[in-house]
Amino acid sequence: MDTALVDRVAIRELIENWAVWRDAGDWERFATVWHDDGVMMATWFQGPASEFIRVTQEGWAKGVSILHFLGGSSIDVAGERAIAQTKMTISQRGDVHGVACDVVCTGRFYDFIERRNGRWGLVLRQPIYEKDRIDPIDPAARLELDQDRLAQFPKGYRHLAYIQTQIGYQVKLDMPQLTGAEVAALYARGKAWLIGDP
């Protein structure tokens, strides 16, 4: 089999393992998808992968429910480095003003990946948030959002930010979206990564 294809298959498996093991709470195996200096960026957390695992476990213990679903991937491999973009949805369930709701945010995982000692691993995961929505679990329930508060959050993830701030998280307000300066800068970093920049 073609070497580049083998690499892309291994990287896709890494991406799928991230979602399955994280959402299943298989923390020991989840830790293996990262390199030791791996960094996770999310609306509610930015920092080392080891810390992300710890705070995710704490969230689980408090009943925080966040799941991930994956779509297609585009993977660019350049020697020992790769950039992978994978279509995804983030689904979070929680209470909003006394109404049990689901928020679904559609976007992409934009991953900086490197092969070290023969093993592909995540160096940086940066989601791109494209659009989202919020729905009561009971379709007959009436949900009224604070429109002024909602408008304070970025368009690509405003409902996700709304529910996350309701449960006490501080949300980063300059994450990459479908268009804009942040996503343009991310693409530039990805191109630089593939040609060897730190």
N, C-alpha and C positions, 0 to 999 in steps of 0.2 A: 504494500500500500504506500502511496505517496506520503512523504514525510510531513509536508504541510497539512495534509488531510488528517494524519494521525495527531498532529498537534491541535488542530481545530476540534477534533473529537474529544481529546483530553480536556481541553478548555471548556467545551460545552458541558462535559460531565462535571467539572468543577463548579460551574454556574448552577447546574441543576442540584448538585449536592448542597450548595449553600442554602437554597430555598427549602429543600426537603428536610435537611437536618436542623436548620434553625427553627422552622415551624413545628417540627416534631419534638423540639427540646432535647435533641441528641447532641448535647453540648460538647462532649469529648470529641466526637467526629466533626462537629461544626468547627471546632478550633483548628482542624487540619486543613481547611480550605485557605487559610491565611498564611502568609509569611509572618515571621516574628515581629516585623515592623509594620504590619498591615494596619491600614486606617479605614474606618467606616465613617461615611458622611450620611446623615439623614436629617430630616426636618427637626427631630427632637434630640439628636445626639451627633456629636462630631468628636472623634478621637480614636485612640488605639483599639484595635479589634478585641484585645483581651478585656478591655474595659467595657466595650460594647456587649460582649458576652455576659459579663457580670451584671450590668444594669438591665439587660434583657431578661435575665433570670429573675432579678428583683421585680420587674414588671409582671412577669408571669405569676409570681407569688401574690401579687396584688390584684390579679385578674385582668391585666391588660391583654387584649386579644388583637394581635396584628398578624395577618397571614399574607403570603406572597404567591402569585401565580405567574408563570413564565410563558412567553410566546417565542417568536423566532429570534435568532441571533445573527449578527454580522460580526465576524472575527477577523481582524487584521493581525497577521503574525510577521514579525521582523526579527529573525534570529531567536534570541532568548527572551524577547519581549512581545507582548500582544496588547491590543486594545479590543475589548469585546463590548458590543452594544446589544442588549437583550430587552425585547419588549416585555413589559411586566405590568401587573396591577398589584397595588397594596390595598388590602381590605382590613379595615379596623372597625371593631364593634365597641360601642360604649354608650354611656348615658349622656344625653344632651338636653338640658333643661327638663329633666324628669322623663324623657322619652328615650327608650332603647332604640339605637340607630346603628346603621352600617354606613361607613364612608368607603367609597372605592375611588382610588386615585390611579390613573393610567399614566404610564411613562416608560422610561428605559433605565436599566442599570448600565452605567458607563464605567467599565472596569479596566484598571491598569493592572496587568498580569505579567509575571516574570517567571522564567524557569531557572531555578537555583538547585544545584546538585541533582539535576535530572527531574525535579518536581516543579510543576506549574503551581503557582499560588497567587492569591490576591495581595496586591500592594496597596491599592486604593479602590474603594467602591464609592462612586458618586452617582446617585440617582439624578435623573432628569425628570422633572414633574410637568406633565403636559396638560392634564385636565382631571377634574374630580367632581364628585357629587355626593350628596348625603340623602339617605332614605330611612324613615322609620321602619323598624322590623314589622310592626303591625301596620298594614296599609291604611287602617282606619284611624290611626293616631294622628293628632294634629301637632305639628312641630312648627314653632315660630323662632327663627333665628334673629339675633340682633344684627340688623343689616349694616349698621355703622361699624360694628366690630368685625363682621365678615369682610367688609371692604378694606380693612386694614391689612389683610393678608394677601400674598401674591396670588394672582388669578389661577395659576396652574395647580395650586394645592391649598386653596383657601378653606375648603370644607375640612380637609385633613388637619390643617392648622387649627381650625376652630375647635374640633373635638379634642385635639391633643392639648390645647391650652385649657380646655374645660377640666381635664383630669390632672392638670398641674405641670405639664411639660412647658419648657421655654422653647419656642420654635424659631429657628434661623430663618430670616426673612429675605435672604439673597441667594437662594438655591437656584441652580439652572432650571429653566423652563424650556418650552418648545422653541422660543426665539428670545433674543436679547443678548446683552453684553456678557452675562454670566455663562451662557451656553457657548457663545463664540469663544470665550477665553478657555473653556473646558476643551473644546475641539482643538484649539491651538496647543494646549498642554499635551493632548493625546498624540498629536503629530510629532511634537518634540520628544515625547517619551519613546516613540517608535524609532527615532534616529539616535537615541542614546543619551538624551538629556536626563538629569536627575529628576 
